């Protein structure tokens, strides 16, 4: 999300998608504004988090993890571990495992934020869920979070006390593990980033899949330029009927806090949108919220990975019937806007075959040893599946709709992981 405060400067003229785009330092007043804003937010949020932790220490909520654990590699960054309800922790049974990464613009957020989601997914899909932690900007700018997650992921994979299904890589013809990385918002970015690291890609139990949920995947485009790719639905009640985006006020400050001056905004570890297909896990799932300015970049990445994957495995070429990669500057609204103007009556759209299929909302392509899943959740805002963010967004109707959509998309992710990726 390059912004007015961290101007993007092309190196040379006539650049293409592979040319670097530098993050420029903003003016002094902008620096002061961003610093005051981010530290003001942190000073407000920190005591609230402390109070929440204190209350939950004495009265753990229903969605609490079974174990909170630290590793020597990052003793200040505990992980939270969720066993499926009823699972016997003394049993030798091994479980498919999802490592989750919370959001927060790389700056705020807390590992506890996704407890309810992690608990529900562990219980409903009968999998082990391990929530990973990372240091926050601006004290820990890029790439600190990526390497924090790398260290914790490797430590958890090496922890023999956890019932992670470690035997699957040698037992399966495709050699893939029964593990996956999944992240929300900034965590979606980080899930795709850490999975590119050589230490992760070469690991015997490297995640077979990465799932990004409303991820910030292309930080080379200014946030204000992304508004044109977001549908405006005036018929929805507030706050979903706005022609702007709730992320806009904070996006420039988050970018300033996280991205080092002079860094290439198209670095695949910073903007996974530019990651080569072969550097990502064999299976990738991109999920976006329709009323989110970040949705179009997830759609573009899903379409590009599907197009390249199909071509690499003998499918149709660009002139045939392969996936078309949407153009965010297209004159045709079908490809410029990620979604539609009208309100959707179904919880999810585009999951059927034939006339019911709509690749703007959903598609799933597979080939030998890999595949891509795309899902656009209609009529919801960024963070719709997080209880805390729902409350901040406000509006009873919006909150009720978000809950319905959350309960609809989570089984889709579970089905894809279990049937397509892990084959359990």
Buried (B, 14 or more C-beta within 10 A) or exposed (E): BBBEBBBBEEEEEEEEEEEBBBBBBBEEEBEEBBBEBBEEBBEEBEEEBEEBEEEBEEEEEEBBBBBEBBBEEBEEBBBBBBBBEEBEEEEEEBBBBBBBBBBBBBBBBBBBBBBBBBBBBBBBBBBBBBBBBBBBBBEBBBBBBBBBBBBBBBBBBBBEEBBBBBEBBEEBEEBBBBBBBBBBBBBBBBBBBBBBBEEBBEBEBBBBBBBBBBBBBBBBBBBBBBBEBBBBBEEBEEBBBBEEBBBBEBBBBBBBBBBEEEBBBBBBBBBBBBBEBEBBBBBBBBBBBBBBBBBBBBBBBBBBBBBBBBBEEEBEEEEEEBBEBBEBEEEEEEBBBBBBEEEBEEBBBBBEEEEEEBBBBBBBBBBEBBBBBBBBBBBBBBBBBBBBBBEEBEBEEBBEBBBEBBEBBBEBBBEBBBEBBBBE
